[in-house]
Amino acid sequence: MRIALCNEVIAPMPFPQQCEYAAKLGYDGLEIAPYTLSEEPQRLGSAQLAAARVAAEDAGIAITGLHWLLIKPTGLSISTRDDAVRRRTLEVMFALVEQCAELGGRYLVHGSPHQRRIDPGDTRAAALARAQECFAAVAERAEKAGVMYCIEPLASEHTPLINTLREAALMVEAIGSRAVRSMLDCSAAGRMESAPLPALVDRWLPSGMIAHVQVNDRNRRGPGQGELRFAPLFAALKRHGYAGDVAVEPFDYVPDGPGAAARAIGYVRGILEALE
């Protein structure tokens, strides 16, 4: 089980410095939000990707995967009725799949709540069907690239589409690709699921539905900075032999990005040491 830091937490730092800082704190990897690398991340070339990979290798840290996929460029959507926008969105998704593999990442986390909303006058069922078509289209590309594409359930206050693990599982099952799974975002789960985090792991991890985990409190701060307790979560992950990655992803940085990153890894490492 590797512990990664979502790199937007320390995005003001140049990427090589992000790698060095995260490694010094004790993280095993960085989970990259592509928009932190470029305003048009889908256009990043092999030389730029190679430079990022070398920076991580030089710091002794892995690039574990990608998340926050569709923030840049602007105007993307997997659920809109606009066919041209969906085609452009798919082109970005395809490019990011290839980039993830080139960077040495294992997975992509598809959250991007603003890019899966329901157009005015549209229905939820129609928007969800179009989203499923996009995920199905990217499945084959992910399978060929050897990466996992994870559909992220998010709180209903952020998106009306796919809010629980059950809803994500239904979509994954309908797509039927070994390269498409879901994941557990603890903040969203704390807001939307009726079961506690360990029970969600017990329910969904053995079936392979959970392919990744992001740790954050329901108050959107880092793990250990709110009411959620994460020792039972990590105990459940270890009990099931989880060998994937766990990424620290706060949204509210307290006291600031570097400080939040430092507090989180100390908290998580303390839990893992106690479970040994």
N, C-alpha and C positions, 0 to 999 in steps of 0.2 A: 504494500500500500504506500503510494507516494503522496506527499503533501505538497500541493502547488499553491502559488499565489496568483490571483487574477491581476494581470499587470496594469490595468487601468488605475488600480489603487495607488500606484507610484508612477503614473504616466508622465508627470512633469520631468522626470529624470530621462536622459537619453537611454535608449534601449540597452547598450552595454552596461551602463551604470545600474539599470534595473536588475539585470542578471547578477551583477556583483553584490548588490545590496540584498537581494532575496537569498542568494547563496550564503552570505555571511549570517543572515538571521537564522538559517537552518532549514529553509525550504528545499525540497528536492527538484522543484520545477516551477516554470511560469506557464500560466494559461493565458493566451494572448487574445485580446480584443483587437481585431484587425484595424479598426479605425484609429487605434493609437499609433499605428505604423505609417498610415497614409490617408489622405482625404479620399483616395480612390484605391482602396486596398486590393481590389480585383485586378488592378494593373501592375501590381508589384512584380518585378522581373526576377529571373533566377539569381542574378547577382545580388539583389537586395535581400532575397530570402536566404541565400548562402551566407551573407554577412551577418544576418540575425542568428542563424544557426551556429556560426563560428563564435559569435559573442557569447552565446549560451554555453557552448562547449568550453571556451576559455575560462568561464566563471565556474565550471564544474556543475552546471545545472541543466536540466532537461527542458525542452519545450514540450509540454504535455498535450496540448490541444488548443482549440480556438473556441471563443464564445462571443456573444454580442455581435453576431455576424452581419446584420443588415442596417446598422446605424449609418454607415457611409458606403456608397454615395447616397444622397438623400432621395426620397421619393419611391422607395422600394415597397413591395407588398406581395405576400403569397396568397392573399385572400381577396384582392380587389377584382371587380368585374372588368377592369381595363386589361385586355389581353396583352397589349404592348408593355405595360408595366410588369406584368407577371413574367413575360419572356425576359425582360431585362433583369428581373430579380433572379430568375433561374440561372442566367449567365453568371451572375455574381456568385451564387451558391456553388455552381460547378467549379468556378475558379478557386474558391476558398477550399473546396475539397482537395483539389490538386495541391494547393499551397500547404495545407495541413500535412499532407503526406511528405512534401518536399522539406518541410521544417522538422520532420521526425515526430510529429504529433500522432496521437492515437485516436482522437475523437474530435468532433465538433458539437457544440451545444447550441441548438437553435431555440433561443429565447425570443429576442427582438419583438417585444409586445406591440409596439406601435406599428409594426409591419405585418401584423395579422389581426387587424381590426375589421369590423363590418362596415362596408360602405353605407352611407345614408340611403334608405329605401330598400336595402338588400335584406336577405334573411340569414339567420345564423347557419342554417343547414346548407345553403348555397355557398356561403363563405367558407365553411368548414370543408366542403367538397373540393373547392378550388385549392385550399391549403393542402389537402391530402394529395391532390394531383401533383403539386410541387414537390412534396416529400417523396412521393413515389418516383418522380422523374430523377431526383438526385440519388435515389437508392442505388441504382446500377453504377453510377459514377463512384460512389463511396465504396461499394464492394470491390470494384476494380482497383481503386487506390489503396485498399487495405486499411481504411479508417472506419470508425463507427460514427454514424450521424444520429445524434440524440435529440429527440423532441422534448422540450422542457415544459412541464406544466407550470403555469404562472398564475398569480392571484387575479381574481376577477376584477379587481380595481385597476389592473394594468392592461388586461386584454380580455375580451369575451370568449376567446377560443382556446380550448384545452387548458383547463384549470386544475385538474386532478390527475393523479397517476392512472386511475381507471380510464379516464377519457383518453389519455395518451396511449394506454395499452390497447384500447379499441382501435385507434388509428394505426399503431404499429402492426397489430394483427391483420388489419385490412390490407396493409401494404405488403406484408409477407416477405420481407427481405431480411436476410441475416445481418445486413449492414445498418439497419435502422432499429433503434431502441429508444427507451426513455431514460430519464435520470431523476435524481432527487435533489431539488433545491430546498434547503431546510426552511428558509424564510417563507417561501411560497407555501410549502407544506404546512408550516405552522399556522398559516392563515386559512388554508382551504381544506385540509384533510381532517376527518373526524378522529383518526387514529394517531397515536404518538409516533415519533420518528422510528423507534426500534420496531414497532409493530409493522410499519410500512416496509422496513427492510425485510422482516420475516415474511411478509406477504409477497413482495415483488422481486426480491433479489434471487431466490432459488430458481425462478422461472427465467432468469436472464433479462428481465425487463429493465432493471436498473443497471445501466452500464457506466454511470458516473455519479459523483456526489459533489454538491457545492454546500459548504457550511457557512451559515450566516444566521443571525437571530431574526425572529419574526419582526423585531423593531428595526430591521435592516442594518444593524450594526454588526460588527464582527462576532464570531463565536466567543462566548464568555462575557459579552457586554450586554446581556439581556436576560430574559427569564428562561429561555430554553437551556436545557442541560444536555451536553453532548457526550458525556461519558457513556450513557446507555446506548447512544447511537453507535459509537465506535466499538463498544462491546458486541453489539449485534453484527456489525460488519466483520469483526474478527471471528465471531462464532460461525459465520457462513463462509469464511475463507476468502473474503473479498480481496482481490489483488489488483484492483483498478486504482484510479487516482481520486484524491479528495482535494478540492480546490477551495481556498478561502476567498469568499466574495462578499465583503461588506459593501454597502452602498452609502452609508452615512459614516464618514471617516472620523473617528474620535480617538485621540485628539486631532490627528491629521492622517494623511495617507501613510507615510512611513511609520508613524506611531501605531496606527491601527494594525498594520502588517506585523509589527514587532509583538504587539500584545497577543495577536491571534496565534502566532506560531508558538509562543511560550505556553499558552493555554492548551493548544492541541498536543504539543509534545509532552506536556505534563500528564495529560490523559493517557497517551500511548505508553508512556513509561510505567504508569500505574497499572496498566493492563498486562504488562509483560509478566 
